[in-house]
Structure formats: C-alpha cells, structure tokens
Amino acid sequence: MGLFSEGVDVVCTPAGQPSALTWAGRHYTVCAEPVRWFERRRWWAEETRAPLGTGPGLVDHEIWRVQVRPSAANAEPEEALTLDLTRDIGSGRWRLLKIHDALRPRSA
C-alpha cells in the first residue's frame, strides 16, 4: 500500500513490545516477534525550536515492524499483515506508518 500516517491503539507487553492493536475498527493480534529500530527525524524542518531537555523523541523515531492477524474468530484464517508502527515518546500515541503488502504473496 505504501506510506501514510494513521492513529492506532496498541496494547503492549510488560516489556513494552506491541502485542495487539486496533486499526480501522478491527482488532489484530501480533503473531510474530516484533522488531524495533530507531530512525532520524528531520526535526529541524518539523519543529520551530528544540526546548532544553527534549532530546528523546526529538531526534529519533521509534519504529516497530509487526506481523498481525485479525483477532476475530473466522472460519478461514486470514494472511498476516506486516505493518510499521511508530510511538511518540512524549505523548505515548501510536501511528501506523506503512503496510508492507509487497511482502505478502499475491494470488494469481
């Protein structure tokens, strides 16, 4: 699908890893070990100023790649979706950044 930014509700384990999420009114369960990394933000283009002591979250984005399946009990299991999520360190809010449909096998 591509890149975009949409709010999602994420439930985390006690260790802080995503374990479930709600997106577009549907509930999903993480079905594989999530992967976390950090990417540099263009903070100088996004912020008018950098207040003293606001380093965490200002310079880096926390990104999580998760594989999820719908939580609803369906007769047929659906394919896993691979999603990239980001968490704002200041507010704790989560956003969906990318859906990796290129990673899913396509039916003929």
Jmol script that loads the backbone (N, CA, C; Angstrom):
load data "model"
ATOM      1  N   MET A   1       0.814  -1.190   0.000  1.00  0.00           N
ATOM      2  CA  MET A   1       0.000   0.000   0.000  1.00  0.00           C
ATOM      3  C   MET A   1       0.853   1.247   0.000  1.00  0.00           C
ATOM      4  N   GLY A   2       1.810   1.326   0.915  1.00  0.00           N
ATOM      5  CA  GLY A   2       2.660   2.494   0.917  1.00  0.00           C
ATOM      6  C   GLY A   2       2.717   3.195   2.251  1.00  0.00           C
ATOM      7  N   LEU A   3       3.275   4.403   2.236  1.00  0.00           N
ATOM      8  CA  LEU A   3       3.475   5.179   3.446  1.00  0.00           C
ATOM      9  C   LEU A   3       2.280   6.086   3.715  1.00  0.00           C
ATOM     10  N   PHE A   4       1.911   6.187   4.972  1.00  0.00           N
ATOM     11  CA  PHE A   4       0.895   7.131   5.414  1.00  0.00           C
ATOM     12  C   PHE A   4       0.998   7.230   6.925  1.00  0.00           C
ATOM     13  N   SER A   5       0.137   7.966   7.547  1.00  0.00           N
ATOM     14  CA  SER A   5       0.166   8.094   8.997  1.00  0.00           C
ATOM     15  C   SER A   5      -1.259   8.119   9.512  1.00  0.00           C
ATOM     16  N   GLU A   6      -1.588   7.107  10.304  1.00  0.00           N
ATOM     17  CA  GLU A   6      -2.937   6.972  10.839  1.00  0.00           C
ATOM     18  C   GLU A   6      -2.842   6.475  12.274  1.00  0.00           C
ATOM     19  N   GLY A   7      -3.651   7.035  13.173  1.00  0.00           N
ATOM     20  CA  GLY A   7      -3.625   6.621  14.563  1.00  0.00           C
ATOM     21  C   GLY A   7      -4.112   5.194  14.751  1.00  0.00           C
ATOM     22  N   VAL A   8      -3.450   4.462  15.649  1.00  0.00           N
ATOM     23  CA  VAL A   8      -3.865   3.113  16.025  1.00  0.00           C
ATOM     24  C   VAL A   8      -3.766   3.000  17.536  1.00  0.00           C
ATOM     25  N   ASP A   9      -4.571   2.117  18.112  1.00  0.00           N
ATOM     26  CA  ASP A   9      -4.487   1.812  19.534  1.00  0.00           C
ATOM     27  C   ASP A   9      -3.678   0.536  19.692  1.00  0.00           C
ATOM     28  N   VAL A  10      -2.621   0.587  20.498  1.00  0.00           N
ATOM     29  CA  VAL A  10      -1.713  -0.541  20.652  1.00  0.00           C
ATOM     30  C   VAL A  10      -1.675  -0.975  22.109  1.00  0.00           C
ATOM     31  N   VAL A  11      -1.738  -2.289  22.324  1.00  0.00           N
ATOM     32  CA  VAL A  11      -1.569  -2.896  23.646  1.00  0.00           C
ATOM     33  C   VAL A  11      -0.174  -3.501  23.663  1.00  0.00           C
ATOM     34  N   CYS A  12       0.582  -3.205  24.725  1.00  0.00           N
ATOM     35  CA  CYS A  12       1.961  -3.684  24.828  1.00  0.00           C
ATOM     36  C   CYS A  12       2.112  -4.703  25.944  1.00  0.00           C
ATOM     37  N   THR A  13       3.132  -5.526  25.815  1.00  0.00           N
ATOM     38  CA  THR A  13       3.511  -6.448  26.879  1.00  0.00           C
ATOM     39  C   THR A  13       4.138  -5.631  28.011  1.00  0.00           C
ATOM     40  N   PRO A  14       4.342  -6.238  29.188  1.00  0.00           N
ATOM     41  CA  PRO A  14       5.042  -5.513  30.258  1.00  0.00           C
ATOM     42  C   PRO A  14       6.437  -5.037  29.853  1.00  0.00           C
ATOM     43  N   ALA A  15       7.062  -5.700  28.874  1.00  0.00           N
ATOM     44  CA  ALA A  15       8.393  -5.295  28.396  1.00  0.00           C
ATOM     45  C   ALA A  15       8.314  -4.158  27.381  1.00  0.00           C
ATOM     46  N   GLY A  16       7.089  -3.747  27.002  1.00  0.00           N
ATOM     47  CA  GLY A  16       6.931  -2.622  26.088  1.00  0.00           C
ATOM     48  C   GLY A  16       6.793  -2.985  24.625  1.00  0.00           C
ATOM     49  N   GLN A  17       6.710  -4.279  24.296  1.00  0.00           N
ATOM     50  CA  GLN A  17       6.550  -4.704  22.904  1.00  0.00           C
ATOM     51  C   GLN A  17       5.069  -4.736  22.531  1.00  0.00           C
ATOM     52  N   PRO A  18       4.717  -4.317  21.313  1.00  0.00           N
ATOM     53  CA  PRO A  18       3.323  -4.414  20.874  1.00  0.00           C
ATOM     54  C   PRO A  18       2.865  -5.878  20.864  1.00  0.00           C
ATOM     55  N   SER A  19       1.652  -6.125  21.380  1.00  0.00           N
ATOM     56  CA  SER A  19       1.099  -7.482  21.372  1.00  0.00           C
ATOM     57  C   SER A  19      -0.248  -7.544  20.663  1.00  0.00           C
ATOM     58  N   ALA A  20      -0.944  -6.414  20.570  1.00  0.00           N
ATOM     59  CA  ALA A  20      -2.233  -6.357  19.878  1.00  0.00           C
ATOM     60  C   ALA A  20      -2.486  -4.912  19.475  1.00  0.00           C
ATOM     61  N   LEU A  21      -3.361  -4.729  18.482  1.00  0.00           N
ATOM     62  CA  LEU A  21      -3.692  -3.366  18.081  1.00  0.00           C
ATOM     63  C   LEU A  21      -5.092  -3.311  17.496  1.00  0.00           C
ATOM     64  N   THR A  22      -5.643  -2.100  17.512  1.00  0.00           N
ATOM     65  CA  THR A  22      -6.927  -1.829  16.886  1.00  0.00           C
ATOM     66  C   THR A  22      -6.684  -0.779  15.826  1.00  0.00           C
ATOM     67  N   TRP A  23      -7.114  -1.102  14.596  1.00  0.00           N
ATOM     68  CA  TRP A  23      -6.933  -0.199  13.459  1.00  0.00           C
ATOM     69  C   TRP A  23      -8.183  -0.268  12.594  1.00  0.00           C
ATOM     70  N   ALA A  24      -8.744   0.881  12.275  1.00  0.00           N
ATOM     71  CA  ALA A  24      -9.935   0.981  11.417  1.00  0.00           C
ATOM     72  C   ALA A  24     -11.079   0.118  11.944  1.00  0.00           C
ATOM     73  N   GLY A  25     -11.224   0.075  13.272  1.00  0.00           N
ATOM     74  CA  GLY A  25     -12.323  -0.657  13.882  1.00  0.00           C
ATOM     75  C   GLY A  25     -12.129  -2.162  13.974  1.00  0.00           C
ATOM     76  N   ARG A  26     -10.975  -2.672  13.538  1.00  0.00           N
ATOM     77  CA  ARG A  26     -10.699  -4.114  13.619  1.00  0.00           C
ATOM     78  C   ARG A  26      -9.597  -4.367  14.631  1.00  0.00           C
ATOM     79  N   HIS A  27      -9.690  -5.503  15.299  1.00  0.00           N
ATOM     80  CA  HIS A  27      -8.702  -5.891  16.308  1.00  0.00           C
ATOM     81  C   HIS A  27      -7.741  -6.918  15.701  1.00  0.00           C
ATOM     82  N   TYR A  28      -6.452  -6.714  15.972  1.00  0.00           N
ATOM     83  CA  TYR A  28      -5.402  -7.586  15.451  1.00  0.00           C
ATOM     84  C   TYR A  28      -4.512  -8.046  16.593  1.00  0.00           C
ATOM     85  N   THR A  29      -3.973  -9.263  16.441  1.00  0.00           N
ATOM     86  CA  THR A  29      -3.029  -9.819  17.399  1.00  0.00           C
ATOM     87  C   THR A  29      -1.679  -9.969  16.714  1.00  0.00           C
ATOM     88  N   VAL A  30      -0.614  -9.578  17.395  1.00  0.00           N
ATOM     89  CA  VAL A  30       0.745  -9.739  16.857  1.00  0.00           C
ATOM     90  C   VAL A  30       1.047 -11.233  16.848  1.00  0.00           C
ATOM     91  N   CYS A  31       1.467 -11.758  15.675  1.00  0.00           N
ATOM     92  CA  CYS A  31       1.653 -13.206  15.525  1.00  0.00           C
ATOM     93  C   CYS A  31       3.111 -13.615  15.313  1.00  0.00           C
ATOM     94  N   ALA A  32       4.033 -12.675  15.380  1.00  0.00           N
ATOM     95  CA  ALA A  32       5.470 -12.969  15.252  1.00  0.00           C
ATOM     96  C   ALA A  32       6.224 -11.975  16.133  1.00  0.00           C
ATOM     97  N   GLU A  33       7.453 -12.293  16.447  1.00  0.00           N
ATOM     98  CA  GLU A  33       8.275 -11.421  17.295  1.00  0.00           C
ATOM     99  C   GLU A  33       8.439 -10.052  16.620  1.00  0.00           C
ATOM    100  N   PRO A  34       8.012  -8.959  17.272  1.00  0.00           N
ATOM    101  CA  PRO A  34       8.188  -7.629  16.671  1.00  0.00           C
ATOM    102  C   PRO A  34       9.653  -7.218  16.635  1.00  0.00           C
ATOM    103  N   VAL A  35       9.982  -6.358  15.681  1.00  0.00           N
ATOM    104  CA  VAL A  35      11.349  -5.853  15.520  1.00  0.00           C
ATOM    105  C   VAL A  35      11.312  -4.345  15.726  1.00  0.00           C
ATOM    106  N   ARG A  36      12.266  -3.822  16.521  1.00  0.00           N
ATOM    107  CA  ARG A  36      12.310  -2.388  16.806  1.00  0.00           C
ATOM    108  C   ARG A  36      13.620  -1.786  16.334  1.00  0.00           C
ATOM    109  N   TRP A  37      13.542  -0.553  15.820  1.00  0.00           N
ATOM    110  CA  TRP A  37      14.728   0.225  15.469  1.00  0.00           C
ATOM    111  C   TRP A  37      14.383   1.695  15.585  1.00  0.00           C
ATOM    112  N   PHE A  38      15.389   2.541  15.420  1.00  0.00           N
ATOM    113  CA  PHE A  38      15.203   3.983  15.508  1.00  0.00           C
ATOM    114  C   PHE A  38      15.654   4.628  14.209  1.00  0.00           C
ATOM    115  N   GLU A  39      14.915   5.635  13.752  1.00  0.00           N
ATOM    116  CA  GLU A  39      15.273   6.391  12.554  1.00  0.00           C
ATOM    117  C   GLU A  39      15.371   7.863  12.920  1.00  0.00           C
ATOM    118  N   ARG A  40      16.292   8.559  12.273  1.00  0.00           N
ATOM    119  CA  ARG A  40      16.459  10.001  12.490  1.00  0.00           C
ATOM    120  C   ARG A  40      15.283  10.773  11.920  1.00  0.00           C
ATOM    121  N   ARG A  41      14.799  11.731  12.678  1.00  0.00           N
ATOM    122  CA  ARG A  41      13.762  12.655  12.216  1.00  0.00           C
ATOM    123  C   ARG A  41      14.427  13.865  11.604  1.00  0.00           C
ATOM    124  N   ARG A  42      13.717  14.543  10.732  1.00  0.00           N
ATOM    125  CA  ARG A  42      14.167  15.840  10.228  1.00  0.00           C
ATOM    126  C   ARG A  42      13.606  16.897  11.188  1.00  0.00           C
ATOM    127  N   TRP A  43      14.045  16.842  12.438  1.00  0.00           N
ATOM    128  CA  TRP A  43      13.460  17.684  13.479  1.00  0.00           C
ATOM    129  C   TRP A  43      13.617  19.164  13.177  1.00  0.00           C
ATOM    130  N   TRP A  44      14.703  19.530  12.510  1.00  0.00           N
ATOM    131  CA  TRP A  44      14.933  20.946  12.197  1.00  0.00           C
ATOM    132  C   TRP A  44      13.882  21.476  11.213  1.00  0.00           C
ATOM    133  N   ALA A  45      13.261  20.586  10.417  1.00  0.00           N
ATOM    134  CA  ALA A  45      12.221  21.001   9.477  1.00  0.00           C
ATOM    135  C   ALA A  45      10.823  20.889  10.098  1.00  0.00           C
ATOM    136  N   GLU A  46      10.684  20.077  11.156  1.00  0.00           N
ATOM    137  CA  GLU A  46       9.374  19.820  11.755  1.00  0.00           C
ATOM    138  C   GLU A  46       9.104  20.655  13.002  1.00  0.00           C
ATOM    139  N   GLU A  47      10.130  21.124  13.674  1.00  0.00           N
ATOM    140  CA  GLU A  47       9.998  21.859  14.928  1.00  0.00           C
ATOM    141  C   GLU A  47      10.478  23.294  14.749  1.00  0.00           C
ATOM    142  N   THR A  48       9.796  24.235  15.393  1.00  0.00           N
ATOM    143  CA  THR A  48      10.254  25.624  15.321  1.00  0.00           C
ATOM    144  C   THR A  48      11.434  25.862  16.243  1.00  0.00           C
ATOM    145  N   ARG A  49      11.496  25.114  17.336  1.00  0.00           N
ATOM    146  CA  ARG A  49      12.640  25.200  18.238  1.00  0.00           C
ATOM    147  C   ARG A  49      12.746  23.905  19.022  1.00  0.00           C
ATOM    148  N   ALA A  50      13.884  23.668  19.616  1.00  0.00           N
ATOM    149  CA  ALA A  50      14.127  22.464  20.412  1.00  0.00           C
ATOM    150  C   ALA A  50      14.316  22.868  21.858  1.00  0.00           C
ATOM    151  N   PRO A  51      13.257  22.773  22.673  1.00  0.00           N
ATOM    152  CA  PRO A  51      13.383  23.138  24.082  1.00  0.00           C
ATOM    153  C   PRO A  51      14.423  22.286  24.805  1.00  0.00           C
ATOM    154  N   LEU A  52      15.119  22.883  25.752  1.00  0.00           N
ATOM    155  CA  LEU A  52      16.139  22.214  26.540  1.00  0.00           C
ATOM    156  C   LEU A  52      15.562  20.963  27.196  1.00  0.00           C
ATOM    157  N   GLY A  53      16.281  19.854  27.082  1.00  0.00           N
ATOM    158  CA  GLY A  53      15.879  18.615  27.737  1.00  0.00           C
ATOM    159  C   GLY A  53      14.891  17.770  26.959  1.00  0.00           C
ATOM    160  N   THR A  54      14.656  18.075  25.682  1.00  0.00           N
ATOM    161  CA  THR A  54      13.692  17.306  24.900  1.00  0.00           C
ATOM    162  C   THR A  54      14.375  16.404  23.882  1.00  0.00           C
ATOM    163  N   GLY A  55      15.535  15.873  24.208  1.00  0.00           N
ATOM    164  CA  GLY A  55      16.266  15.024  23.263  1.00  0.00           C
ATOM    165  C   GLY A  55      15.550  13.755  22.863  1.00  0.00           C
ATOM    166  N   PRO A  56      15.113  12.887  23.827  1.00  0.00           N
ATOM    167  CA  PRO A  56      14.433  11.650  23.424  1.00  0.00           C
ATOM    168  C   PRO A  56      13.150  11.964  22.663  1.00  0.00           C
ATOM    169  N   GLY A  57      13.025  11.384  21.481  1.00  0.00           N
ATOM    170  CA  GLY A  57      11.846  11.615  20.664  1.00  0.00           C
ATOM    171  C   GLY A  57      12.001  12.778  19.703  1.00  0.00           C
ATOM    172  N   LEU A  58      12.876  13.713  20.012  1.00  0.00           N
ATOM    173  CA  LEU A  58      13.072  14.849  19.114  1.00  0.00           C
ATOM    174  C   LEU A  58      13.950  14.445  17.930  1.00  0.00           C
ATOM    175  N   VAL A  59      15.025  13.723  18.200  1.00  0.00           N
ATOM    176  CA  VAL A  59      15.982  13.371  17.153  1.00  0.00           C
ATOM    177  C   VAL A  59      15.603  12.060  16.463  1.00  0.00           C
ATOM    178  N   ASP A  60      15.128  11.078  17.210  1.00  0.00           N
ATOM    179  CA  ASP A  60      14.862   9.752  16.660  1.00  0.00           C
ATOM    180  C   ASP A  60      13.388   9.368  16.766  1.00  0.00           C
ATOM    181  N   HIS A  61      12.914   8.603  15.777  1.00  0.00           N
ATOM    182  CA  HIS A  61      11.610   7.949  15.820  1.00  0.00           C
ATOM    183  C   HIS A  61      11.834   6.516  16.275  1.00  0.00           C
ATOM    184  N   GLU A  62      10.967   6.016  17.147  1.00  0.00           N
ATOM    185  CA  GLU A  62      10.971   4.602  17.494  1.00  0.00           C
ATOM    186  C   GLU A  62      10.024   3.912  16.511  1.00  0.00           C
ATOM    187  N   ILE A  63      10.533   2.934  15.763  1.00  0.00           N
ATOM    188  CA  ILE A  63       9.744   2.219  14.763  1.00  0.00           C
ATOM    189  C   ILE A  63       9.659   0.751  15.171  1.00  0.00           C
ATOM    190  N   TRP A  64       8.467   0.191  15.039  1.00  0.00           N
ATOM    191  CA  TRP A  64       8.255  -1.238  15.294  1.00  0.00           C
ATOM    192  C   TRP A  64       7.683  -1.867  14.029  1.00  0.00           C
ATOM    193  N   ARG A  65       8.258  -2.973  13.579  1.00  0.00           N
ATOM    194  CA  ARG A  65       7.666  -3.765  12.493  1.00  0.00           C
ATOM    195  C   ARG A  65       7.000  -4.966  13.138  1.00  0.00           C
ATOM    196  N   VAL A  66       5.710  -5.114  12.877  1.00  0.00           N
ATOM    197  CA  VAL A  66       4.924  -6.198  13.476  1.00  0.00           C
ATOM    198  C   VAL A  66       4.186  -6.961  12.388  1.00  0.00           C
ATOM    199  N   GLN A  67       3.978  -8.235  12.641  1.00  0.00           N
ATOM    200  CA  GLN A  67       3.092  -9.034  11.800  1.00  0.00           C
ATOM    201  C   GLN A  67       1.860  -9.320  12.628  1.00  0.00           C
ATOM    202  N   VAL A  68       0.693  -9.053  12.042  1.00  0.00           N
ATOM    203  CA  VAL A  68      -0.567  -9.200  12.774  1.00  0.00           C
ATOM    204  C   VAL A  68      -1.564 -10.022  11.968  1.00  0.00           C
ATOM    205  N   ARG A  69      -2.497 -10.621  12.711  1.00  0.00           N
ATOM    206  CA  ARG A  69      -3.645 -11.318  12.125  1.00  0.00           C
ATOM    207  C   ARG A  69      -4.894 -10.784  12.819  1.00  0.00           C
ATOM    208  N   PRO A  70      -6.014 -10.748  12.109  1.00  0.00           N
ATOM    209  CA  PRO A  70      -7.262 -10.321  12.755  1.00  0.00           C
ATOM    210  C   PRO A  70      -7.574 -11.211  13.953  1.00  0.00           C
ATOM    211  N   SER A  71      -8.066 -10.615  15.044  1.00  0.00           N
ATOM    212  CA  SER A  71      -8.368 -11.355  16.269  1.00  0.00           C
ATOM    213  C   SER A  71      -9.697 -12.091  16.200  1.00  0.00           C
ATOM    214  N   ALA A  72     -10.601 -11.649  15.326  1.00  0.00           N
ATOM    215  CA  ALA A  72     -11.928 -12.257  15.246  1.00  0.00           C
ATOM    216  C   ALA A  72     -11.812 -13.725  14.849  1.00  0.00           C
ATOM    217  N   ALA A  73     -12.713 -14.527  15.392  1.00  0.00           N
ATOM    218  CA  ALA A  73     -12.727 -15.958  15.088  1.00  0.00           C
ATOM    219  C   ALA A  73     -13.425 -16.165  13.744  1.00  0.00           C
ATOM    220  N   ASN A  74     -12.648 -16.265  12.689  1.00  0.00           N
ATOM    221  CA  ASN A  74     -13.188 -16.506  11.345  1.00  0.00           C
ATOM    222  C   ASN A  74     -13.066 -17.984  11.012  1.00  0.00           C
ATOM    223  N   ALA A  75     -13.894 -18.446  10.087  1.00  0.00           N
ATOM    224  CA  ALA A  75     -13.837 -19.841   9.658  1.00  0.00           C
ATOM    225  C   ALA A  75     -12.502 -20.135   8.979  1.00  0.00           C
ATOM    226  N   GLU A  76     -12.017 -19.173   8.170  1.00  0.00           N
ATOM    227  CA  GLU A  76     -10.738 -19.339   7.485  1.00  0.00           C
ATOM    228  C   GLU A  76      -9.737 -18.327   8.025  1.00  0.00           C
ATOM    229  N   PRO A  77      -8.526 -18.775   8.381  1.00  0.00           N
ATOM    230  CA  PRO A  77      -7.520 -17.810   8.865  1.00  0.00           C
ATOM    231  C   PRO A  77      -7.097 -16.876   7.738  1.00  0.00           C
ATOM    232  N   GLU A  78      -6.942 -15.611   8.062  1.00  0.00           N
ATOM    233  CA  GLU A  78      -6.502 -14.616   7.077  1.00  0.00           C
ATOM    234  C   GLU A  78      -4.986 -14.521   7.086  1.00  0.00           C
ATOM    235  N   GLU A  79      -4.439 -14.029   5.958  1.00  0.00           N
ATOM    236  CA  GLU A  79      -2.998 -13.811   5.857  1.00  0.00           C
ATOM    237  C   GLU A  79      -2.542 -12.801   6.898  1.00  0.00           C
ATOM    238  N   ALA A  80      -1.301 -12.961   7.333  1.00  0.00           N
ATOM    239  CA  ALA A  80      -0.718 -11.979   8.242  1.00  0.00           C
ATOM    240  C   ALA A  80      -0.395 -10.712   7.461  1.00  0.00           C
ATOM    241  N   LEU A  81      -0.575  -9.571   8.108  1.00  0.00           N
ATOM    242  CA  LEU A  81      -0.174  -8.283   7.552  1.00  0.00           C
ATOM    243  C   LEU A  81       1.115  -7.858   8.235  1.00  0.00           C
ATOM    244  N   THR A  82       2.026  -7.250   7.485  1.00  0.00           N
ATOM    245  CA  THR A  82       3.242  -6.694   8.055  1.00  0.00           C
ATOM    246  C   THR A  82       3.087  -5.180   8.070  1.00  0.00           C
ATOM    247  N   LEU A  83       3.191  -4.595   9.265  1.00  0.00           N
ATOM    248  CA  LEU A  83       2.960  -3.167   9.462  1.00  0.00           C
ATOM    249  C   LEU A  83       4.153  -2.524  10.142  1.00  0.00           C
ATOM    250  N   ASP A  84       4.415  -1.262   9.822  1.00  0.00           N
ATOM    251  CA  ASP A  84       5.382  -0.458  10.568  1.00  0.00           C
ATOM    252  C   ASP A  84       4.599   0.534  11.410  1.00  0.00           C
ATOM    253  N   LEU A  85       4.895   0.555  12.711  1.00  0.00           N
ATOM    254  CA  LEU A  85       4.253   1.451  13.663  1.00  0.00           C
ATOM    255  C   LEU A  85       5.302   2.360  14.281  1.00  0.00           C
ATOM    256  N   THR A  86       4.884   3.530  14.724  1.00  0.00           N
ATOM    257  CA  THR A  86       5.779   4.410  15.475  1.00  0.00           C
ATOM    258  C   THR A  86       5.058   4.895  16.725  1.00  0.00           C
ATOM    259  N   ARG A  87       5.820   5.068  17.799  1.00  0.00           N
ATOM    260  CA  ARG A  87       5.268   5.571  19.060  1.00  0.00           C
ATOM    261  C   ARG A  87       5.924   6.909  19.367  1.00  0.00           C
ATOM    262  N   ASP A  88       5.076   7.921  19.635  1.00  0.00           N
ATOM    263  CA  ASP A  88       5.581   9.229  20.047  1.00  0.00           C
ATOM    264  C   ASP A  88       5.997   9.124  21.510  1.00  0.00           C
ATOM    265  N   ILE A  89       7.253   9.363  21.786  1.00  0.00           N
ATOM    266  CA  ILE A  89       7.776   9.211  23.149  1.00  0.00           C
ATOM    267  C   ILE A  89       7.116  10.178  24.109  1.00  0.00           C
ATOM    268  N   GLY A  90       6.844  11.404  23.675  1.00  0.00           N
ATOM    269  CA  GLY A  90       6.235  12.399  24.551  1.00  0.00           C
ATOM    270  C   GLY A  90       4.800  12.085  24.932  1.00  0.00           C
ATOM    271  N   SER A  91       3.981  11.735  23.947  1.00  0.00           N
ATOM    272  CA  SER A  91       2.555  11.519  24.206  1.00  0.00           C
ATOM    273  C   SER A  91       2.191  10.060  24.411  1.00  0.00           C
ATOM    274  N   GLY A  92       3.040   9.136  23.948  1.00  0.00           N
ATOM    275  CA  GLY A  92       2.724   7.715  24.035  1.00  0.00           C
ATOM    276  C   GLY A  92       1.777   7.245  22.936  1.00  0.00           C
ATOM    277  N   ARG A  93       1.388   8.146  22.022  1.00  0.00           N
ATOM    278  CA  ARG A  93       0.471   7.771  20.940  1.00  0.00           C
ATOM    279  C   ARG A  93       1.180   6.972  19.858  1.00  0.00           C
ATOM    280  N   TRP A  94       0.440   6.035  19.287  1.00  0.00           N
ATOM    281  CA  TRP A  94       0.944   5.178  18.217  1.00  0.00           C
ATOM    282  C   TRP A  94       0.345   5.595  16.888  1.00  0.00           C
ATOM    283  N   ARG A  95       1.139   5.424  15.806  1.00  0.00           N
ATOM    284  CA  ARG A  95       0.669   5.708  14.450  1.00  0.00           C
ATOM    285  C   ARG A  95       1.111   4.569  13.531  1.00  0.00           C
ATOM    286  N   LEU A  96       0.246   4.247  12.600  1.00  0.00           N
ATOM    287  CA  LEU A  96       0.574   3.286  11.559  1.00  0.00           C
ATOM    288  C   LEU A  96       1.262   4.054  10.443  1.00  0.00           C
ATOM    289  N   LEU A  97       2.483   3.641  10.092  1.00  0.00           N
ATOM    290  CA  LEU A  97       3.276   4.330   9.073  1.00  0.00           C
ATOM    291  C   LEU A  97       3.240   3.651   7.716  1.00  0.00           C
ATOM    292  N   LYS A  98       3.238   2.312   7.718  1.00  0.00           N
ATOM    293  CA  LYS A  98       3.371   1.616   6.447  1.00  0.00           C
ATOM    294  C   LYS A  98       2.748   0.236   6.526  1.00  0.00           C
ATOM    295  N   ILE A  99       2.119  -0.162   5.420  1.00  0.00           N
ATOM    296  CA  ILE A  99       1.632  -1.532   5.241  1.00  0.00           C
ATOM    297  C   ILE A  99       2.498  -2.149   4.153  1.00  0.00           C
ATOM    298  N   HIS A 100       3.105  -3.277   4.463  1.00  0.00           N
ATOM    299  CA  HIS A 100       4.026  -3.924   3.525  1.00  0.00           C
ATOM    300  C   HIS A 100       3.295  -4.967   2.701  1.00  0.00           C
ATOM    301  N   ASP A 101       2.448  -4.540   1.790  1.00  0.00           N
ATOM    302  CA  ASP A 101       1.743  -5.551   1.021  1.00  0.00           C
ATOM    303  C   ASP A 101       2.645  -6.191  -0.016  1.00  0.00           C
ATOM    304  N   ALA A 102       3.792  -5.586  -0.308  1.00  0.00           N
ATOM    305  CA  ALA A 102       4.757  -6.198  -1.224  1.00  0.00           C
ATOM    306  C   ALA A 102       5.369  -7.440  -0.592  1.00  0.00           C
ATOM    307  N   LEU A 103       5.322  -7.567   0.744  1.00  0.00           N
ATOM    308  CA  LEU A 103       5.894  -8.719   1.419  1.00  0.00           C
ATOM    309  C   LEU A 103       4.918  -9.897   1.462  1.00  0.00           C
ATOM    310  N   ARG A 104       3.655  -9.627   1.129  1.00  0.00           N
ATOM    311  CA  ARG A 104       2.663 -10.701   1.155  1.00  0.00           C
ATOM    312  C   ARG A 104       2.621 -11.384  -0.200  1.00  0.00           C
ATOM    313  N   PRO A 105       2.474 -12.718  -0.211  1.00  0.00           N
ATOM    314  CA  PRO A 105       2.371 -13.396  -1.514  1.00  0.00           C
ATOM    315  C   PRO A 105       1.074 -12.986  -2.212  1.00  0.00           C
ATOM    316  N   ARG A 106       1.159 -12.815  -3.510  1.00  0.00           N
ATOM    317  CA  ARG A 106      -0.016 -12.422  -4.303  1.00  0.00           C
ATOM    318  C   ARG A 106      -0.613 -13.673  -4.945  1.00  0.00           C
ATOM    319  N   SER A 107      -1.945 -13.746  -4.940  1.00  0.00           N
ATOM    320  CA  SER A 107      -2.609 -14.874  -5.590  1.00  0.00           C
ATOM    321  C   SER A 107      -2.712 -14.592  -7.078  1.00  0.00           C
ATOM    322  N   ALA A 108      -2.714 -15.653  -7.870  1.00  0.00           N
ATOM    323  CA  ALA A 108      -2.747 -15.498  -9.335  1.00  0.00           C
ATOM    324  C   ALA A 108      -4.134 -15.176  -9.841  1.00  0.00           C
TER     325      ALA A 108
END
end "model"
wireframe off; spacefill off
backbone 0.3
color backbone group
